[in-house]
Amino acid sequence: MSDLIRIENLKVYYPVRSGFFNRVTDNIKAVDDVSFSIKAGQTYGLVGESGSGKTTIGKSLVGLEDPTSGTILFDGEEATTIKQKKKLNYNKDVQMVFQDSQSSLNPRRSIGEIIAEPLKSFGVPNAIGAGAGDKRSFDQDAIDKRVLELLEIVGLPARTVTQYPFQFSGGQRQRIGVARALATNPRLIVADEPVSALDLSVQAQVLNFMKKIQRDFGISFLFISHDLGVVKYMTDNIAIMHNGRFVELGTTEDIFNDPRHIYTKRLLSAIPSLDVSKRDANRAYRKRVEAEFAENQAAYYEQDGLRARAYDLKQITPTHSAALKKGEA
Ligand SMILES: Nc1ncnc2c1ncn2[C@@H]1O[C@H](COP(=O)(O)OP(=O)(O)OP(=O)(O)O)[C@@H](O)[C@H]1O
């Protein structure tokens, strides 16, 4: 399977200004040299604590943030420098679903207007799932038809078009966000904590629905979350982030069955178990991990300007990971 998107050595630094002349005195390294790729029809998970840089990566992919350096290749073409005409296609192909559906949907606009917005910017695709080669059209009838089609896909009734965001529950609003993201037939959706604001039963509904649209339309996802249970359920591959860097990456199965990095081990050992028979074993494992961490803490942390730069290890690439497995690294 080929890579749909490939991110190489991505860095996003935010300047920190201070002093009388408001000069740049430092940088916040929100994303610090990360590389990964997502295959067509697959889901890639980004996991890490708050502030580790997950959202910044997502925003860079959809063009809401300009990378300081690095390359984003979409379908083999450089998205970061794609000429204007092609960029229009890229923007259409890569969409985002946000965590907070309350503030990401304009409260003054009807649902019909919200979903029609991307259709007015990028045109109405020929057919759902048609992918590239869509014709642009500003025909209001075509837009109305497409909006109804999208509402049907996300399981909302036609009367929704005239209603407003406040009239819906969190789960329904998230579906509206997905309908808007699907409007242009994207090939990649960046889903930033799409269910963390929802209660558990609604979470399951939205997650299953996302899996369904992936099966139906072959969409790839970049799935950002700090909930490891959700990530395990949704993703094929995962990168574990800490302080702007990837400390470990691999297949979801490998990371969960055989975590290599102490930070990953700590994250996984913190998942509470519902299985009473495993509680003692889990507690013992957590104790071992914490002891390992405490012993090596000094080596893991060093002061780096504004923030403690943790785990300043070389990035574990898939090749490195394979070598580790064979005992060559
Ligand atoms: N526009 C900005 N200007 C300055 N610093 C920023 C900006 N956006 C993000 N940051 C900083 O970059 C770092 C990474 O932020 P980011 O939102 O990507 O983290 P995150 O892992 O998505 O966190 P969360 O899980 O809380 O959403 C943080 O230290 C944050 O304060």
The ligand as an ORCA input file, in Angstrom:
! r2SCAN-3c Opt
* xyz 0 1
  N       0.069     29.821     18.462
  C       0.939     29.443     19.390
  N       1.866     30.309     19.885
  C       2.775     29.920     20.816
  N       2.836     28.669     21.334
  C       1.949     27.766     20.884
  C       0.950     28.097     19.909
  N       0.195     26.988     19.660
  C       0.708     26.012     20.460
  N       1.748     26.469     21.190
  C       2.558     25.691     22.137
  O       3.054     24.566     21.436
  C       3.075     23.422     22.291
  C       2.285     22.295     21.652
  O       0.894     22.632     21.614
  P      -0.220     21.662     20.995
  O      -1.528     22.386     21.075
  O       0.230     21.188     19.677
  O      -0.191     20.440     22.043
  P      -1.175     19.199     22.161
  O      -0.302     17.989     22.325
  O      -2.130     19.179     21.034
  O      -1.918     19.503     23.528
  P      -3.465     19.169     23.958
  O      -3.543     17.678     24.090
  O      -3.599     19.883     25.259
  O      -4.358     19.720     22.884
  C       2.534     23.879     23.643
  O       3.627     24.171     24.475
  C       1.750     25.136     23.296
  O       1.735     26.024     24.385
*
